[in-house]
Amino acid sequence: MDVSEPTSVPAPTDPATLALDQHGAVVHTPVMRDRITSILAPALARPGAIHVDVTLGMAGHASAILASCPQAELIGIDQDEDALAIAERTLQRFTGRFRLIRARFDELADVLDDLGVAEINSLLADLGLSSLQIDQRERGFAYAADAPLDMRMDTRNPRTAAQVLNSASKAELVQILRRYGEEPHAERIARAVVVERDREPFTSSARLVQVISSALPAAVRHGGGHPAKRTFQALRIEVNRELDALAGLLPDALDRLAVHGRIAVLAYHSLEDRLVKQTFADATSDGAPPRLPVVPESLLARFAALTRGAEKPSATEVAQNPRAASARLRAIERIRPGQIPSRKEAR
């Protein structure tokens, strides 16, 4: 399909029709489900062990973990009320073993405090868009169909993609596209957006796609890959403050993890993965200066890596679920109590 002619605005979609098959069963393919379950299961072998899924979605990962770890309990967190409704249906067979909370994942500490939970045994963060959000076209995440420029993961958020496009200065738009979309043609796109919004404010994804496409050089427009992909990613991250939320989640997640507890994170683009990589590298490193012959106990690393770098889904999984292609999995385990030591404090 030509990128200048997205399909017409779809009618509002009942989330259940996207999530259920003809027999009423929830249909969902969690990315790297078996690998994630095998990594987290050893931390959930004792009675009352607590697993937290901070991006519960339709509970594909969570249900697999509860099935494999019969002594574990789940705290499921998601900011999307549609996802929580579907997750509750998915988890019916585990009644009594889960609690579902509507919240952003950077509110983890507050959620645990409200539940009276001091520490947890495992945590999963499956970042980015869920299949449900992508398939609900009227929410404006997909660039292949005309839809309102919304892009909110949480409908309580008053700020939409249209508001960002219509109110941000040209310089702010350039920064958003460069920082969150790593868009090499950010200047050209931002300039075109400002010109077009002065003529008429943006409301639909189709018009934005057309403006982006027209602003790009022909070689880029027809050079493979959708020309609006980076811009839509950047707007989505800006609207939902995704990187800020991730930066808020990671230290709280590490702090709440019990000894021998494990955390796994699935990232889908380099900005997310870079933040996870650096946070995990700091957590798994001693706080002592390099080449110190004996590292004091207080400066020993509190965590150990469970994956060598970032693991990727198998070719077989990607063939069966193309949305898994960009996934990168990192996991670490707490091996000592205490705060992550700082090298600055060691000097």
N, C-alpha and C positions, 0 to 999 in steps of 0.2 A: 504494500500500500504506500502511496506517495505521502511523505510526511506533511505536506501542505493540505491534505484532505483527511483529517481524522474522522472517525465515525461520529454519528450524531450523539447528542447528549443522551445517555441511557436513563431509563426510569429508575427510581430508587429501588435498591435491591434488598430483599429480606435476607439478612445474614444467614439464617438457617438454611435457605435454599442453596447457598454456596457451600455449606459445611456438611450437609447430610446427603446420603445416597438414597436410592429409592426405597430402601428398607428402614430408613430413619437412623442409620448409623453415621457417626461423624467421620468424614473423609478428610484426612490430613496426612501429609508426608513430612515428618520432622527431619530436619537436616542432621546427618551423622548421629542418628538416634542411638544405635547400638554402641558406637564408640563412646559417646557421652555417658551412657548408662554404665558401661564397664569401668570408666574412669571414676565415676562418683559412687558407685555401689559399695566399695570397701569402707567408705566413711559412714555408711548407713546401716551397718550390720547389727547395731545394738538396739534394744527396745527403746522406743521413744525418740530415736534419732530424727532430727529435723532437717528436711530439705526445703530450700527456698528457690522457687522459680520466679525471678523478677520480671520476666517477659512471658507470662503464662501462655498467651495466645489461645489456641484451641486445645491446649493441654496435651499435645502429642508426646512431648518429652516427659512431662510430669506423669502421665499415665504409665508410660514404660518404666519409669523409675519406681513408682509405687508397686507395680506388678513384680518387678525384680527384687525389691527390697521390702518384704512384707512387714517388717518392724518399723518402717519409716513413716513419718507424718509429713504432710506438705503444707507449706504456706505459699499460696499462689498469688502473685501480684501482677496486675496489668492496669493500664490507664484507659483501656478501651472497653466500654461496657458491653458491646456486642461480643467481644472475645470472651469476657467473663461468663456471659450467659451460655455460650456454647461450651466453654470449659466445664461448667457445672454439670452439663449434660454428659460430657465425655467421662467425667469422674464419678458418675453415679454409683458405679460398682465399688467404689472406695469410700462410701459414705462413713463418716466418723473419723476419717484419717486426713481430712484436708480442711483448710480455711482459706477463703478467697477474699482478697482485698483490692478495691479499686484505688490505685495510687500510682504515681510515677516512681520509677525504680530508684531515683536519688532520694526518695523519702523512706528508704529501707530502715534506717535507724529509728525513725518515728513509728513506723509500722511495728517493728519488733518491740519497741518500748510499750506501745499500746497493748500488745498481746502478752506482755510480761515475759518475753523471751530474751534472755541475756546473751546466749550464744547459739550458733547453728552448726550443723555438721557438713552441709554441702550447699552449694549455690550454683545456679545456672543463669547466665544472661545470654539470650539469643537475640542479638541486636538487629536493628534495621526494621524493615517492613515485614509484616506477617502476610501470609497468603490471603487471609481474609481481607486485609486492608487493600491489597493490590486488586483483588477481584471485585471489591465494591467500587465500581468505576465512578459512581457519583461522588465519591470522596476526593477525587481529583489527583490521586497519586500517579496514575498511569498516563503517559503522554500519547498513547495510541488511540484514545477515545476522547471526544469532546465532553467536558464535564466542568462543573464549577471549580474555580481555583481555591480549593479548601486546604487539603493536605494536613489537617490536624489529626493526630493520633488520639487525642483526648478532646472530645467535643466541648468540654468545659473551658478549653483554651479560647480566649476571645480573638486571638490573632490568626488570621488566615494567610495563605499565600497571596491572595489578591491584595490584601492590605499591605503586605510587604512590598509588592511590586508597585503599588500606587502611591506609597508614602515615603519610601526610602529615597535618599538622594542618589544621584548618579554614582558618586564616590562610594556610598554605602553598598549599592548594588554590585559594583565592581569587586569590592572586598568580599561580599557574600559569595559571589560566583567563584572567585579565586580561592578563597579559604576552604569552602565547603564542597565545591564542585571541581576544584583544580582545573577550572576552565581556562584554556589558553587564550580564548577570544572573549574574555570577560568584558573588556572595554567596548568592543563593537556591539555586543549584545546589550549591555547596559545603556549605551547611547541610543540604540534602536527602541528599547523599552521606554525610555524617557520621552522620546519623540512621539511614540504611539499613545502613551497614556495621556499626554497633553491633548491629543485629539479625542480620545475616549478612554475612560478608565478600563483596566483589564478586569474581566469577570470569568472568562472561560479558558480552558486549556488549549482549545483549538487555535484561538487567536494568538496565544503566546507561542505555540509551536511554529506558527507561520512567521511571526516576527523573528524568532530565533533563526529559523532556517534562512530567511531573507538576509539576515545580518552576517551570515557566515560566508566565507569564500566557497566557490562552487566545488573545489576539490575536497573541502571538508564536508560539505553538504551531501555529497554523493560518494564519500570515501569509505563507507562501511560504518555501521553503528548508527544509532539514532542521534541526530544533531541536538536534540533537546535533553538527552539523558543527564548530562552534567548539570545543566541549569535546574532541572526538576529535583535532582538530588540535593543541590545546594539550598533550594527553597524549602524543601522538606526538613532538612537539618536545621535551618534557621527558624522555621515556624515552631518546631518542636524542641528546640534547644538541645538537640540530641547529644552533642559532644560535651556540653556543660553538664547534662544529666549523668553521662558516663563518668566524667571526672569527679562528680559528687558520689556516685555509687561505689567505685572501686575501693577507696580507702575505708569506707564504712563496712563493705563486705569483708575485707581482709581483717579488719578489727574485730568483727563479730564471729569469726570462724574459730571453732574449738581446735585444740591440738588434734592432729590427724584429720581435721576437716579439709574438704577439698572445694575448689572453685573452678568452674569451667566457663569460658566466654567464647561465643561464636561471633566473629566480626565479618562484615561483608564488603568493606572498602578500606582503603589504606589509612584513612584518618582515624577510624575506630581502632584498627589493628595496631597502629603506631602507639596510641595511648595505652592500650592493654599491654603491649610488648614492653614499654618503658616502665609501667607500674609493676609488672611482674618481675622485670629484671632488677628493679630496686628491692623488691621484697625478697628475692632469692639470693641477694648479694650480702656478704659480710659488710659491716660498717667500718671495719678497720682499714687503714691506709694500705695500699698495695705492698707486698713483700714483707709485711710484718711477720716475724717468725712464729709468734704465738698469738692467736686471736682471743682476746678476753671473751668470756661467756656473754657479757652484756652486748658485745658487738657481733656475735654470730648471727647469721641469717635466720630469720624466723620461718621461712618457707623454702620449699624445694620444688623444682620444675617437674611436672608429670608428662609433659610433651617436649619433644626436641624441636624447638622453634614452633612454627605454626603448622599444624596438621591440616591436610586438605581432604575433601571427600574423594572416594574412589571414582574411577572412570565409569564403573557400573552404576554407581549412585547418581552421578551427574547425567548419565544417559536416561535414567528413569525419572529424575527430577532436575531439570535444567536450572531451576532457581538455586540449586545448591552450588553451582559452579564457582562462585566467588567466595564461598565460605572459608574461613580460617579459624581453626580451633586452638586455643591455648588453655592450659590448666596447670594449677599449682596446688600444693598441699602444705598446710601448716605443720611444722615439725617442732616448733618451740613456742612457748607462751611469750607474751610481751609485745611491745611496739616494735615496728621495723627500725633497726638502728640507723642512725644518720652518720655519714662519714664526716660531716662538718663538726658534729659533736665530738668525734674521736680526735680531732686535731688539737 
